Amino acid sequence: MSIEQKDVEKVLKLSELNVSDEEKKELHGQMSRILGYMEKINELDLKDIEPTSYSNTVPTFLRKDEETRTSISLQNNAPHWENNAFGVPSILGG
Amino acid sequence: MSNDTTFKTAIESHKAIQNGDITAVSLAEETFKTIDSSDKSIKGFLSLMKEQALETAQEVDDKVKNGETLPTLAGVPIAVKDNMNVLGTKTTCGSNYLKNFESPYDATVITKLKQNKLVMVGKTNMDEFAMGSSTENSAFFSTKNPWDLTRAPGGSSGGSAAVVGAGQLPLSLGSDTGGSIRQPASFCGICGLKPTYGRVSRYGLVAFASSLDQIGPFTRTAEDAAHLMNVISGHDPMDATSLQDHVALGSTKQKNLSSQAVEDFTSNLNNDINGLKIGVPKELLGDAIDSGVKEKIQDMLSWFEKQGATWEEISIDSFNYAIPAYYILAPAEASSNLARYDGVRYGHREGNESSLRDMYKNARGNGFGAEVKRRIVLGTYVLSSGYYDAYYIKAQKVRTVIKQEFEQTFAKYDIVLTPTSPTPPFKLGENVDDPLAMYLSDIATASANLAGCPALSIPCGFSDGLPVGAQFIGPNFSESKLLNIAHIYQQSTGFHKETPVR
């Protein structure tokens, strides 16, 4: 499977990344090489193998569903804080 | 550069404090002095926390004065990789995106360091978001290898490895997703352990690839690593993937959940290793491995023979597929984890955008460095419609194969022994323009993350004056065994005592 420049454009859009034209070209070349190397896994017969997403075979631990309170300040790190809320550009119309 | 405190082990320093031979404050001050002079060239630290450190040291000294017995590593200076939150400090993760991020709370490992009165002196440099194998992907500066300043300290925990390697202090914490503790430990001539997945809480560690990330220690000796594991391991209700203590102990019975470690990692340090069975995969002794590295591994195997251990060349075919599988799975998880960096709640934002979408794009596009963008793009691609089955699911299947091959191997052998890195430390700049070449630096280490099992790197000699590391991989929960083997090795060899001289 080879990757085309338009695939790179599509993925950049999905990942919400602003990059220069020069970076785009470079990414295309690098992605082609890296994905080419990934093809190696096709040498393995994986037909009857189950996928593994976590190495743990024990179930994950869940806390009791009880309310806990933290005193973490959201304001400290907010790029734009207004009226006790995060400020963002207008979403509706303008 | 050697003086009274430099290159002392953590346990030696602690004993000296407990016995009243030195004070924790004087040790902390000495450490900051050493850092002042040595870190100008090493550049391992991103920030120092002098005030906090001296406060903790004073508390320790007060307790000694009152005749109290202190926790085992109390008063010992430690450095922390800058992807772990320490309340009141910045956690930059080596990224411009988080350059001004104030830690909102303590990571669980940090809480444990504080409970045990270790003296945290600063946060160390790293590849941005822990993505890299040389620390050259830090948005701020490159860290230098203490053995040769023109070479890389490894990565991504390069700062944590370099400051211990340079003798600035005896302990540090790093994180390991595909080799990010072991490879820099190997490059800097020290000991680095990636624990079993789930042994050490990830709460408060900035997420890279959540199914692979583990925090672990950098030390000079296996003994110090065992003591530090006692401090940082144990079940944490704040991390859903944290192993419950009875599971870690191999029991089916549920024990009381405690915040303290359940296993004493020092208890087996002196066990006899006569009869130990070692598997040495031929896949990691081939042409891809530097001849100087292979020579040192052979020397180590000869040493094992003399101890009554046996080794055999074996085949673990899946080592050949670990890098492709890892560099599909890790970027996939990263692309999802890093979606949280949207410029809304914290981190970088340009600020002049008229639309939300432009704000996202600029915050991410300008806040992230090239490698992070590359991995997000790669991860998004392998997860996108049409490629999910061809890449992501297949890589997860390879993960199953790797796990199974390790299980089969550990049915016959106690440990698997490999070189930690295919080469001695490479030159700074050597691989920066070739991402794939950089990825191949993880060829021996990524398998253990995919399988979840513990792996330890210790120094086993020098090739042209540069440190070479050997990796021991064991079955889940075999950290004590790995540390035991390393400790016995360090009792009769001196590689871990060698120090860089300039």
Chai-1 contact restraints between the chains, C-beta under 6 A:
chainA,res_idxA,chainB,res_idxB,connection_type,confidence,min_distance_angstrom,max_distance_angstrom,comment,restraint_id
A,V11,B,V377,contact,1.0,0.0,6.0,A-B,restraint_1
A,V11,B,T380,contact,1.0,0.0,6.0,A-B,restraint_2
A,V11,B,Y381,contact,1.0,0.0,6.0,A-B,restraint_3
A,L14,B,T380,contact,1.0,0.0,6.0,A-B,restraint_4
A,S15,B,I376,contact,1.0,0.0,6.0,A-B,restraint_5
A,S15,B,T380,contact,1.0,0.0,6.0,A-B,restraint_6
A,E16,B,Y360,contact,1.0,0.0,6.0,A-B,restraint_7
A,E16,B,K361,contact,1.0,0.0,6.0,A-B,restraint_8
A,E16,B,R364,contact,1.0,0.0,6.0,A-B,restraint_9
A,L17,B,R364,contact,1.0,0.0,6.0,A-B,restraint_10
A,L17,B,G365,contact,1.0,0.0,6.0,A-B,restraint_11
A,L17,B,K373,contact,1.0,0.0,6.0,A-B,restraint_12
A,N18,B,K361,contact,1.0,0.0,6.0,A-B,restraint_13
A,N18,B,N362,contact,1.0,0.0,6.0,A-B,restraint_14
A,N18,B,G365,contact,1.0,0.0,6.0,A-B,restraint_15
A,V19,B,G365,contact,1.0,0.0,6.0,A-B,restraint_16
A,L27,B,V377,contact,1.0,0.0,6.0,A-B,restraint_17
A,Q30,B,P435,contact,1.0,0.0,6.0,A-B,restraint_18
A,R33,B,L436,contact,1.0,0.0,6.0,A-B,restraint_19
A,I34,B,L436,contact,1.0,0.0,6.0,A-B,restraint_20
A,Y37,B,L436,contact,1.0,0.0,6.0,A-B,restraint_21
A,M38,B,P324,contact,1.0,0.0,6.0,A-B,restraint_22
A,M38,B,I328,contact,1.0,0.0,6.0,A-B,restraint_23
A,K40,B,P324,contact,1.0,0.0,6.0,A-B,restraint_24
A,I41,B,Y321,contact,1.0,0.0,6.0,A-B,restraint_25
A,I41,B,P324,contact,1.0,0.0,6.0,A-B,restraint_26
A,I41,B,K394,contact,1.0,0.0,6.0,A-B,restraint_27
A,I41,B,V398,contact,1.0,0.0,6.0,A-B,restraint_28
A,L46,B,K394,contact,1.0,0.0,6.0,A-B,restraint_29
A,L46,B,K397,contact,1.0,0.0,6.0,A-B,restraint_30
A,I49,B,K397,contact,1.0,0.0,6.0,A-B,restraint_31
A,I49,B,T400,contact,1.0,0.0,6.0,A-B,restraint_32
A,E50,B,T400,contact,1.0,0.0,6.0,A-B,restraint_33
A,P51,B,I393,contact,1.0,0.0,6.0,A-B,restraint_34
A,P51,B,Q396,contact,1.0,0.0,6.0,A-B,restraint_35
A,P51,B,K397,contact,1.0,0.0,6.0,A-B,restraint_36
A,T52,B,Q396,contact,1.0,0.0,6.0,A-B,restraint_37
A,T52,B,R399,contact,1.0,0.0,6.0,A-B,restraint_38
A,T52,B,T400,contact,1.0,0.0,6.0,A-B,restraint_39
A,Y54,B,S211,contact,1.0,0.0,6.0,A-B,restraint_40
A,S55,B,Y197,contact,1.0,0.0,6.0,A-B,restraint_41
A,S55,B,A451,contact,1.0,0.0,6.0,A-B,restraint_42
A,S55,B,G452,contact,1.0,0.0,6.0,A-B,restraint_43
A,N56,B,G198,contact,1.0,0.0,6.0,A-B,restraint_44
A,V58,B,V247,contact,1.0,0.0,6.0,A-B,restraint_45
A,T60,B,A240,contact,1.0,0.0,6.0,A-B,restraint_46
A,T60,B,T241,contact,1.0,0.0,6.0,A-B,restraint_47
A,F61,B,A240,contact,1.0,0.0,6.0,A-B,restraint_48
A,F61,B,Q244,contact,1.0,0.0,6.0,A-B,restraint_49
A,R63,B,P237,contact,1.0,0.0,6.0,A-B,restraint_50
A,I72,B,P104,contact,1.0,0.0,6.0,A-B,restraint_51
A,I72,B,Y105,contact,1.0,0.0,6.0,A-B,restraint_52
A,N76,B,E102,contact,1.0,0.0,6.0,A-B,restraint_53
A,N77,B,F101,contact,1.0,0.0,6.0,A-B,restraint_54
A,N77,B,E102,contact,1.0,0.0,6.0,A-B,restraint_55
A,N77,B,Y346,contact,1.0,0.0,6.0,A-B,restraint_56
A,P79,B,R349,contact,1.0,0.0,6.0,A-B,restraint_57
A,F86,B,V344,contact,1.0,0.0,6.0,A-B,restraint_58
A,F86,B,R345,contact,1.0,0.0,6.0,A-B,restraint_59
A,V88,B,V344,contact,1.0,0.0,6.0,A-B,restraint_60
A,V88,B,L356,contact,1.0,0.0,6.0,A-B,restraint_61
A,P89,B,E353,contact,1.0,0.0,6.0,A-B,restraint_62
A,P89,B,S354,contact,1.0,0.0,6.0,A-B,restraint_63
A,P89,B,S355,contact,1.0,0.0,6.0,A-B,restraint_64
A,P89,B,L356,contact,1.0,0.0,6.0,A-B,restraint_65
A,P89,B,M359,contact,1.0,0.0,6.0,A-B,restraint_66
A,I91,B,L356,contact,1.0,0.0,6.0,A-B,restraint_67
